[in-house]
Amino acid sequence: MLKIRLMTGIQIIMMTGALLLASCGASVPELTPTVTFSADEIRTQAVGTFSAGLTQTALAAPSDTPVPTLTPAPPQTLAASTAGTPFGAATSVAATAVTSCYGLTFVSDVSIPDNTAMTPGQSFTKTWKVKNAGSCAWDAGFKFAFVGGDAMGGTTYTLPSSVAAGAVADVSVAMVAPNKTGTIRGDWRLSTASGQFFGDQVYVQVVVGGGSAPTNTSGPAAATSTAVPATLTPTP
C-alpha cells in the first residue's frame, strides 16, 4: 500500500509541474530539418548547372556565318536567229560549213612554166589552169589574190562570173619581172568575197637575168574534165 501511494504521489507531482509549465506560456521551438549533401553531390550539381548555362549561351548567341540561299538559275534555251547567236557559235559553224563546200585543184601551167628566164622589167602574163573541185560554184566576186613571195606587179583578180562545180578555168594575171636578178617566186590563192581562202595554193616562179630549161613543178599533171572549160580574163 505504501508503494502504491508513493507512486500516486509522484504522478500527481509530475502532473502538477506540467500544468505549471503550461500556465507559464513556455513553448518548445519547432525544429527545422537540416539537409546535408556530400562533396560528390555538390560537385555533380555544380557541373550540371555550368553545362546548362553554356548550352543556353550557345543557343542564344548569333551565328557568324550566314547560311547562303541557293537560287536555281533559269534554264537557257538557244534558238536559231538571224539577228545573232550568243558567242557567235552558230555563225562560226555556218561559215565553216559554207567554206568546206568550196575547192580548187591545180591542173597545169598554161603559160610561163617554172624557172622561165626573164629580163629585169619584162612584162608577161601568167596563166594557171585550175579546177573547181568543190561541191559549190565559185560566185562572181570571188578573189584570186597574192598571198606571199613577190607579187611582181600582179594585182588581185576578181572573178567576173561564176564557175560551176567541176568546171575547169584558166586564171591569168599580168605581171612584170622585178629589177633584180635571181629566182623570184610569187604565191597566189583563191578566196571568197569575204576573204576566206580555200583550195590549192598556186605560184609563179621565174629566173631574172638567166635561167635553166623550163620545168613544171607547180602541181600534178594536167587533169581531164568533161565539164565545159571556163576562160577567165584579167580585169584591165
C-alpha positions in Angstrom: 0.0 0.0 0.0 2.8 2.4 0.9 4.4 1.7 -2.5 1.1 2.4 -4.4 0.6 5.6 -2.5 4.2 6.7 -3.2 3.7 6.2 -7.0 0.4 8.0 -7.0 2.1 11.0 -5.3 4.8 11.1 -7.8 2.3 11.1 -10.7 0.4 13.9 -9.0 3.6 16.0 -8.6 4.5 15.5 -12.3 1.1 16.4 -13.5 1.2 19.5 -11.3 4.5 20.5 -12.7 3.3 20.1 -16.2 0.3 22.3 -15.5 2.6 24.9 -14.1 4.8 24.9 -17.1 1.8 25.2 -19.4 0.5 28.1 -17.4 3.8 30.0 -17.8 3.5 30.0 -21.6 6.7 28.1 -22.3 6.8 26.5 -25.7 9.2 24.2 -27.4 10.7 25.7 -30.6 10.0 23.8 -33.8 12.9 22.0 -35.2 13.9 22.8 -38.9 15.3 19.8 -40.6 18.8 20.2 -42.0 19.6 18.6 -45.3 23.2 17.5 -45.6 24.9 16.9 -49.0 28.1 15.1 -49.6 31.1 16.7 -51.5 30.5 14.5 -54.6 26.8 15.5 -54.8 27.7 19.2 -54.5 30.4 18.8 -57.3 27.9 17.0 -59.6 25.2 19.7 -59.2 27.8 22.4 -59.9 29.0 20.8 -63.1 25.4 20.2 -64.3 24.5 23.9 -63.6 27.6 25.1 -65.5 26.9 22.9 -68.5 23.3 24.0 -68.7 24.5 27.6 -68.7 26.9 27.0 -71.6 24.2 25.3 -73.6 21.8 28.2 -73.2 24.5 30.7 -74.1 25.4 28.8 -77.3 21.8 28.7 -78.4 21.3 32.4 -77.7 24.5 33.6 -79.4 24.0 34.7 -83.1 25.8 32.7 -85.8 28.8 34.4 -87.5 28.4 32.6 -90.8 25.1 33.2 -92.6 23.6 30.2 -94.4 23.5 31.1 -98.1 20.3 30.8 -100.0 20.7 29.0 -103.3 18.5 30.2 -106.1 18.4 27.9 -109.2 19.3 29.6 -112.4 16.6 29.6 -115.0 17.2 27.2 -117.9 18.6 28.8 -121.1 17.2 27.9 -124.5 19.3 28.5 -127.6 17.2 29.3 -130.6 18.4 30.0 -134.1 18.1 33.6 -135.1 19.2 35.7 -138.0 19.8 38.6 -135.6 22.7 36.8 -134.0 23.7 33.8 -131.8 25.3 34.0 -128.3 29.1 33.8 -128.5 28.9 33.5 -132.4 28.8 29.7 -132.2 26.2 29.2 -134.9 27.8 31.8 -137.1 31.2 30.1 -136.9 29.7 26.7 -137.7 27.7 28.0 -140.6 30.8 29.8 -142.1 32.9 26.7 -141.8 30.2 24.6 -143.5 29.9 27.0 -146.4 33.7 27.3 -146.8 34.1 23.5 -146.8 32.0 23.1 -149.9 34.5 25.2 -151.9 37.6 23.6 -153.5 40.3 24.4 -156.0 42.8 21.9 -157.6 45.8 23.0 -159.6 45.8 21.4 -163.1 48.7 22.8 -165.0 50.7 25.9 -166.0 49.3 27.3 -169.3 52.0 29.9 -169.6 55.3 30.8 -168.0 56.4 27.4 -166.7 58.5 27.4 -163.6 62.0 28.9 -163.9 61.3 30.7 -167.1 64.1 33.1 -168.0 63.2 36.8 -167.7 65.0 40.1 -168.1 64.5 42.8 -165.5 61.3 44.8 -166.2 60.0 42.3 -168.7 56.2 42.1 -168.9 54.4 38.8 -169.1 51.0 37.1 -168.3 50.9 34.1 -166.0 48.1 31.7 -166.6 47.1 28.7 -164.4 44.6 26.0 -165.3 42.6 25.2 -162.3 39.6 23.1 -161.5 36.6 23.8 -159.2 37.0 20.7 -157.1 34.3 21.6 -154.6 30.6 21.0 -154.5 29.7 24.7 -154.7 30.1 27.1 -157.6 32.6 29.9 -157.4 30.5 33.0 -157.3 31.2 36.2 -159.2 33.1 38.4 -156.8 35.5 35.7 -155.6 39.1 36.9 -155.5 42.3 35.4 -156.8 44.9 37.2 -154.6 48.6 37.4 -153.9 49.5 35.7 -150.6 53.3 35.5 -150.4 56.7 36.0 -152.0 57.0 38.6 -154.7 53.8 39.9 -156.4 55.9 41.1 -159.4 53.4 43.8 -160.1 50.4 41.5 -160.1 47.1 42.7 -158.6 44.1 40.9 -157.1 41.8 39.5 -159.8 38.1 39.4 -159.1 36.0 36.7 -160.9 33.5 38.5 -163.2 31.3 35.4 -163.4 30.6 32.2 -161.6 32.4 28.9 -162.2 30.3 25.8 -161.7 31.5 22.9 -159.5 33.7 20.5 -161.6 34.5 23.1 -164.2 38.0 23.9 -165.4 39.1 27.5 -165.7 42.2 29.4 -166.9 43.1 32.2 -164.5 45.5 34.9 -165.8 47.4 37.7 -164.1 49.5 40.3 -165.8 53.0 40.8 -164.2 56.3 42.4 -164.6 59.7 40.9 -163.8 61.4 42.7 -160.9 64.6 44.7 -161.4 66.8 42.2 -159.6 68.4 39.0 -160.5 67.8 35.6 -159.2 64.9 33.2 -158.8 61.7 35.1 -158.0 58.5 33.4 -156.8 55.0 34.6 -156.0 52.2 32.7 -154.3 48.5 33.1 -155.2 45.3 31.7 -153.9 41.5 31.9 -154.4 39.1 33.2 -151.7 35.5 34.0 -151.2 34.3 37.6 -151.5 34.6 37.9 -147.7 38.3 36.8 -147.8 38.1 33.1 -146.7 40.8 31.3 -148.7 40.4 27.7 -149.9 41.8 25.1 -152.2 45.4 24.7 -153.6 47.9 27.5 -153.5 49.5 28.1 -156.9 52.6 30.1 -157.7 54.7 31.7 -160.5 58.5 31.3 -160.5 60.9 33.0 -162.9 64.6 33.4 -163.1 65.6 37.0 -163.8 69.0 37.5 -165.5 69.4 33.9 -166.7 67.8 30.5 -166.1 67.5 26.8 -166.9 65.2 24.9 -169.1 61.6 25.4 -168.1 60.1 22.7 -165.9 56.7 22.4 -164.2 56.8 21.7 -160.5 53.7 23.7 -159.6 51.4 20.7 -159.2 50.2 17.4 -160.6 49.9 16.6 -164.3 47.1 18.1 -166.3 43.7 16.6 -165.4 41.0 15.8 -167.9 37.5 17.1 -167.2 34.3 16.6 -169.2 33.0 19.9 -167.9 33.0 22.9 -170.2 36.1 24.9 -169.5 35.7 28.5 -168.4 38.2 31.0 -169.5 38.7 34.0 -167.2 40.4 37.0 -168.4 42.1 39.6 -166.1 40.4 42.8 -165.4 42.0 45.7 -167.4 
